Amino acid sequence: MRVEKIPLNVLLPALRAVAPGTLIREGIDNILRAKTGGLLVFGDYPEVRSIVEGGFEINSPVTATRLYELAKMDGAIILDEKAETIWKANAQLVPQSAIASDETGIRHRIAERVARQTGAMVIAISQRRSLITLYKGMLKYTLPDSGVILTKANQAIQTLEKYRSVLEKALVNLSILEFEEVVTVLDVVKVVQRVEMVKRIVGELDLYLAQLGVEGRLVNMQMEELMTNVFEDGNLVLLDYVNTEEKDLAQINKSLCSLSSEELLELTALSRIMGFGSSLSSLDISVLPRGYRVLNELPRLPFPVIENMIKYFGSLQKILAATTEELDQVEGIGEVRAKAIKNGLTRLREQVFLDRHF
């Protein structure tokens, strides 16, 4: 299954609701061990109530034990959308029979039709195969074994470490080129490409972590450590170089995210999104950074002051060449801060060139 094709905004909240560590998952695991099978519907709103017949009104808080005991009856268990209260048990569901379904088992066919008709999340627990299948709207997802997911998550973390290392080297190289004033579109889109690759690994990890719940704590800590400043650096690179009139980062990131895995490998596709054209020759265009990313490296320099500097000078090169007195002319910069900026940029330049030798 290709992660990039899954509607994650729908799938992730649903997976987190039934992840290990939740009351719902504890109840589901008990049902699996008892091999009774079960059908859980999350949503007691009118669309669901209209297709419910019979059953017993419970109106009790959800507990793992209650789910396990109530699943011994043949009918469905209806919970509220937040999975906090059990409305009915042993309920018969009567969705429209005209709704298409590829399922062969009665329980799973009903679950799919209910989800498609009402938009509610429905969990079908297989009696014989010990499978948990989640339905929501047109989505169907069979939850793999936690051990398999944990193995995949650890493999994804290893891949993320490699991608992050490559990204760090690309950012250091970009900084060197910026100080030497020899940046081309090719250098920029390579960094943008690597940032997007890292984001896609994180998207895959988010899917795994949503399924692991409390069992994925350590993996989540590793991911958060590896992702420190990645999104921020990516956005700052875009702010430095984007060549379109509309500098909406959200829209640019959306365009990058929409690229297929194959398109992401085509640097000209990235060049087009950033406003430099899609020809091979566009990659050789020389560009100057505005200075967002480098200035952001300076301690205690507020972003509004950075914007004022870039608006005043226009490019990083002019900021580097500015005297303390010229820096002092920018709104929000006094004499003390001007000296700190000048000294900070000098130290940053020395550090960047030092890093090149390691």
Secondary structure, DSSP 8 states (H G I E B T S, - for coil): --GGGS-HHHHHHHHHHTSTTSHHHHHHHHHHHHT--EEEEE--SHHHHTTEES-EEEEEE--HHHHHHHTTSSSEEEE-TTS-EEEEEEEEE---TTS-----SHHHHHHHHHHHHH--EEEEE-SSS--EEEEETTEEEEE--HHHHHHHHHHHHHHHHHHHHHHHHHHHHHHHHHHHT--BHHHHHHHHHHHHHHHHHHHHHHHHHHHHGGGGHHHHHHHHHHTTTHHHHHHHHHHHH--SS---HHHHHHHHHTS-HHHHT-HHHHHHHTTS-SSGGGGG-B----SHHHHHTSTT--HHHHHHHHHHH-SHHHHHH--HHHHHTSTT--HHHHHHHHHHHHHHHHHHHHHTT-
